[in-house]
Amino acid sequence: MNCIVRNVPCPAALLILALAFRPLAAQDQSADTALVEPVVVSATRAPMSRGALPVAVTIIDGDELRDRGIGTVAEALTDVTSAYVARSGSQGATTSLFLRGGESKYVKVLIDGVPANEPGGTFDFASLTTDNVERIEIVRGPASVVHGPDAVTGVVHVITRRGSGTPRVESDIRAGTAPRMQTDTTPGAGRPDAMHTVHAGITTSGAFASGNYSLSVASHRSSGLYAFNNEYRNTVASGRMEFTPIVDTDVRLAFRITDYQYNYPTESDGTPSDSNAYRAEDRLVLGVELQRRVSDRVRAAVALNSSVNDGGTDDAADPGDPAPSSFVSQDKTRRRGGELRLHVLPFDRAALVAGIQVEQQDQRSQSQSESSFGPFNSVFRAARRNRAAFSELVLTPHATVTATVGARVDDNERFGTFGTGRVGLSWRPLAATRLRATAGNAFREPTFFENYATGFVTGNPDLRPERIVAADAGVEQDLLGARATVGLTLFAQRFRDMIDFESTGASCGYSYCNVAEARSNGAEIEARARVAGPLWASVAATMLRTRVAEPGFDSASGGLFERDQRLLRRPDRTWTAELAYRTTPLSLSARLLAVGDRDDRFFGPTGPVRTILEAYQRIDLTARFRLTPQLATTVRVENLANTHYQTVYNFAAPRRTIQVGVRATN
């Protein structure tokens, strides 16, 4: 059956009806743990159970990702409500996340609490893998009051596994294949017509007398979707250690090291013609935190963190090119910060978290190019410091009510002082009903390039931060004795002082200015139910409306912002649905992803032109079978129907991909 009802695939519509009307069988006690409320550490300054939070949160379990054979965080995020992932080609290509219709720079990415974004919010998910991940927490909505700059429409927090029990070793290997693009006229003609991928990793973890640990090393390789110059490699090492050196004092150490390279044959318009271009990146994320219990009502914490990203592009002249050109760049960005905070219980049913932060940011950027216009060099070095004070009060005046009030002031030596705040309320008027609402603001600081770039594009040191004001309200309802849950969230957001490039030189002098304004409003629908025994069903939908209210200086039809038009690469409708059978020896799942059409830009010979990417549906199947308590095998088929689709205009997405894996523990 192939039908669409108001942009809703028929299988998804039928699943909604099944969730609403089918009586559920008696609950299987073996899966009771699936109903335990998890503790969330990313949404507020104090850890809270998900059921008490006033903000919208999605939690992705690391073990489930490994069972499904999902190796990247970007793949995991495709199932998250209000999240749209766009990738420019095969695995390893530039990958962006758009959350609740915001810009790709509007999501703060944390790895064990350490900011991994470049200053200004830029983050490429291409190299972020799920190796050694315990869980991923996704907070939807403004969170600058908690996490500072760039947490505009949400936060993605990747948390490394904690060790437990006796020492153990876990190893896994996965291999896959998919058809390559048909590129018989390219320099790669005659190469094998299949893309091959191999992922292998080993993890050791356990507990010792005063703490626990986990250490992991993994390697990821792919021959690429295109027929030539499309190899990908990524080596990742990560670890976490917690211990108690003395009574009432806890120490946590965490790190992640990434060594990544991606060869890309495509030009900026998606045409595969480059035989030697590649991007490389070395990233180190390091965090240490010490917590001390001062008294029954006071706990103090000191945290230090560092994130260093050293990478660039090498695009030498192609052999035999009649008009040779080349480009080489190298960027090193560092974020080093410290935090001191106090957790206080001033009285019963109240918790207060207050603290101060300081962060030093710096970047060194250089590039060299050679073209028909002659040689060109660009170099800049820049640094800035940010200081902040914050506080958040959590009140529980009644067992069914939780209220939060938070405030933060950032003082940046480049753009000055900026204040943010957020209030939230969660209320259970009935045991099976939960209402919640939040309102707040957030901001994105300019990137170093927007502030300090030299060369063809010049930076503007007087830029103001981009701003957002947002509110949302939601309801969750348990049905059929809590064996099913349905939720609805409505949100409204206004983006102001958005930074746009002025290309005529008339107003900003071929630089960046705070000019654009846009709105993003929508609805999120989520439902989950146990259909019978170990058979589960879930469905989620996002209805989104984005509009540009003020286009800025670039008013052409191919501009980044066009009045009364949609923001680029934001689908109006997205649906996901899953039917899963989960037992200890066997786990099966079928997932449907349906994405509506969205606007994009095509960079043609006469300049950028606005175009539309067609809607698409994709079905993924996964099977995990435990051969013995120590040995399990997984099979994953992605894009079962071999659908042709694109998430970035003129950049192909993988066709049907088959992946087989084995995981062993001692």
Summary of the structure (lengths in Angstrom):
residues: 666
radius of gyration: 24.7
end to end distance: 45.7
largest distance: 77.0
contacts: 2330
relative contact order: 0.13
helix: 7%
strand: 59%
